[in-house]
């Protein structure tokens, strides 16, 4: 079967019109300049780098993705290691920078078993180790002699770091720490690269000195022999088994039975135990570490746009090629032929707001990264006393936007998959696998529901300060103060005709919900727990305001710059996307906008009916060019439905016929115990 | 590694309190009688049958599920065949009825390669074959000598059956049909059991007689040799490759090159070609076939409740065992210890409305099945002229509820998975795999978005009839007429204090949206396409009314009967579930209820805040017993998080350590080309 099909099969073509002709027509019919828009999104250097790296990766057979989809986990882990080794070989060969190497890993298509070594292990050693430890641990780690991981989460504790059960007990008699798992729930769990790959780990453990607990601290621990790769004595380590996605990663568990490590193995940049006096000493505030979490969350925000864009690219292209049914009115009018599904309002209403969201999240992420960099500079100037206010705002902003961005991306990816109809369920659609691998993002680096408490806490605190008149001078204070001043007169913004009013309406609703929560908490004295649902909505509203504002600033504040970069027509379409994203979000939460007095019911009704519908009509002809601008290579998308040329059906068919299940000739007779009569060669 | 762990590991226990103690306390603390409630849901006979079959299935090693999760697709298909053969052997051995056999398949945990043979193939032959064809095809199919499938969907056409491209051309010279795939897009696609298993297929093809197209008709075609199982000449058939789920099924493709089949192979119950005159003849109306679709959709509605209940059972039990953080206020008050996450309002607000939905969908499905059976009786009495009005209502109802029920179930399953935190992502949670396998339900048997057009068409038609005063006498007409009569006075129901008013509010909103759509279509003459989003909301609103009404009827209309069956306290809790489900649904769509004038903003605000919160408090202590009543065995749930005894961590740990990836000792040195140093025995 996987051999070449008979000639009569080879002669078959899809029925007309052909996908490539349809996509060519779409591209010609749009006024959006996808090339210039691509430069706006990624920069010319970024585009060049991607193209260069993709060419190198594509040429290596080990990165062929077809086989992965049918593999069991034992094979996938080995393939993951092979891919990882190849990437490290290519890194050397081409002299890649760290940035280029990490970009190449992303392009390679799935996480590999070195992922946590390359990321969190090196980062933690670098940021939390002192110079002596850099020499002792970081140097061999950079040389890939020590392969490490970052062991924080436990079987019984995830989000609540203070609840970790692993202990590190200082033994003054021989100047060592004793690492120990007192309970089964103390087992480290979910630790990437730990299961089969790492020979070292940074272990977070509760530091005990003379019976007193000083909280979780990081310790470097060798877990496997450098030659045999067998676990060292009193260390029980392994892979935690199959997962919904991420199966190319050996997430692991780790149990420790009174394992001794020397004094130097406690990472000492921010705190240490005096080996002579056994006294605990802080060395400055670990604000940079705090900054790392903010950085990771900001990256998630930025990447949520491009992650969603993968799905939207596939779904939009396929919807332009796939035709199903005649339009009912066209049919009645005697117009023949089936309609591309992208012409259906129900499909547009699902896909085009997501297309708008990719741009909204991209500009928001860019904005976040700028804020982060600004903050880092402030902190560098004065490491011991960083701008606490700026940090608090950045922290809250990154929490809320991480939760909102990754939720939009994951729900949007599934929406894209369903919009592809039956074929969306095939692994060859390229969406399902990516969805599964992206999914942990809503849970890790702060569970998306948990994070909304941080945002609300910050908003309540700021609202109290605004009431007292001692609030910091930032945008959050400003919108809260504005609401407080105009509260009695109400707002009723004109969101249909003014883009500024759209931003103001989102600000007003967020401020309204903030003061409502404040009243429930401070005046009505409701319990924190009883307000969690309220806080979730509050955080969502505030984060949506931030997205709207970032998108507005990107599209309107630098209008002249944007026009010079992408041209008038493309800039206009970005404005359409802004409006669609805003009105769509408003519609989804219309009760809040109305109750807040931000927008009248009449305007909301008009937005829902004619407003959104008109925007869908305007954006529809530009949809394909707008996804083209995201510039995913066919290799990256790995989708038979969404490849650039629109040759959907031949690619789907050719991948299907070559899948390894077709090597099997079964015996379907239930009375026979034979399962397979014959196995063909691949 | 997979060998027994060292003694110090074996001695480890999870930290206190232990899961089993927590679940025991939950069960004791609830006033809900889960045993009697189980009988209400499943009937004693159903419970007994499940227990009996589960025992038989569990005893067969081939049904061990641990290995499946790590397997590649080539292995999974073979295992699927092995499981299928075992089930057929057990069927014979125990003399199972068809119902028992199908229940055993469900209990076995995943679809097997005989699935479409057992289902659609036999059903189609039975319902659409004439007596001669029953003898010729059905008998060997029942004997499993012919293994078949139902080949309708094509590469280029799914929902639009009229657009199928496969042709069956009548050849009067030798009284045969020529089956042919004129284009690549004509390839049959997604056909379950076709890829590697079936030797026969019912092929849907456009019937051509003397150049005229008579539309799609069913033809029986042998596709593989009964001995060698190799494809017959001019037939190109295979498996379509890996999918997001359902990977134990060999969904297949099929291309035909002018394949001749005898006259008798066109299934002739409802239409035939006269072999002498070549004339096409209808034999009665195929309303029974129409009924089959309605039956399948009604089954999906009924099963959506229990499908969701699997996820809710796992998530609720785990949330009662898993503790994370102290409650903020408890912490401030100095109360020690972490809180079970089920005590958090945010967790309750996600899980308990889903728990309520499982019961809502169950009672709705029961109601649908009764309507279906009633309709079948009416049709049997007069096969040629069935109650067209009843059928139209049943058809629309089944379309809308299929879409709503399966959407609630799939979104709810993912909600449950996320509510399990990090461990929800492990395959051992039991939710992810089930989610992936359930997912096609939102697309097959009518795409959930497409179906809403059918519902809206029916509602518009009925509304026109109501206006003209010639509407059929059914509930839909009644609620539309009621709205029309009271439209000007408005409604403003008291949903906080009257359960009847809740039902009335849902009816009012559905009727409001119906007449709004009617105005847009008939008065404003808007295009069908421009109204698709409106129709989607309309169908959802009407279907939600049907669910609310079914739930209300089940809980209130037979209050005395319910009380006698489950006791007063449990009946009261069912009423709480009804209210929670209703208010939660209302909150999600509050803008519609307000715009429709069904409920005041004030009531909606109170419902959102105090109303729902109070119900969560009332239901919380009964949550574990309410999921217990669903009576899933641990074997069926296949979840380390959700097993009955609450022993979460030990089960998770023991499954993890035995997973086959732990047989590998890798070589992580990137400079070495060796991947695996050593493979241990499993």
Interface residues (C-beta under 8 A of the other chain):
Chain A: X1 X5 X6 X8 X9 X12 X13 X14 X15 X69 X70 X71 X72 X73 X74 X75 X77 X78 X81 X82 X84 X85 X88 X89 X113 X114 X144 X145 X147 X153 X155 X156 X157 X158 X159 X160 X163 X165 X181 X182 X183 X184 X185 X186 X187 X189 X190 X195 X196 X197 X198 X199 X228 X229 X230 X234 X236 X238 X239 X240 X241 X242 X243 X244 X245 X246 X250 X253 X255 X257 X324 X325 X327 X328 X329 X338 X343 X344 X345 X346 X349 X350 X417 X418 X421 X422 X424 X425 X426 X427 X428 X432 X433 X436 X439 X440 X442 X443 X444 X447 X449 X527 X528 X529 X530 X531 X532 X533 X534 X536 X590 X591 X594 X595 X601 X604 X605 X609 X613 X649 X650 X652 X653 X655 X656 X657 X659 X660 X661 X662 X663 X664 X665 X666 X667 X668 X669 X670 X671 X673 X675 X676 X677
Chain B: X1 X5 X6 X8 X9 X12 X13 X14 X15 X69 X70 X71 X72 X73 X74 X75 X77 X78 X81 X82 X84 X85 X88 X89 X113 X114 X144 X145 X147 X153 X155 X156 X157 X158 X159 X160 X163 X165 X181 X182 X183 X184 X185 X186 X187 X189 X190 X195 X196 X197 X198 X199 X228 X229 X230 X234 X236 X238 X239 X240 X241 X242 X243 X244 X245 X246 X250 X253 X255 X257 X324 X325 X327 X328 X329 X338 X343 X344 X345 X346 X349 X350 X417 X418 X421 X422 X424 X425 X426 X427 X428 X432 X433 X436 X439 X440 X442 X443 X444 X447 X449 X527 X528 X529 X530 X531 X532 X533 X534 X536 X590 X591 X594 X595 X601 X604 X605 X609 X613 X649 X650 X652 X653 X655 X656 X657 X659 X660 X661 X662 X663 X664 X665 X666 X667 X668 X669 X670 X671 X673 X675 X676 X677
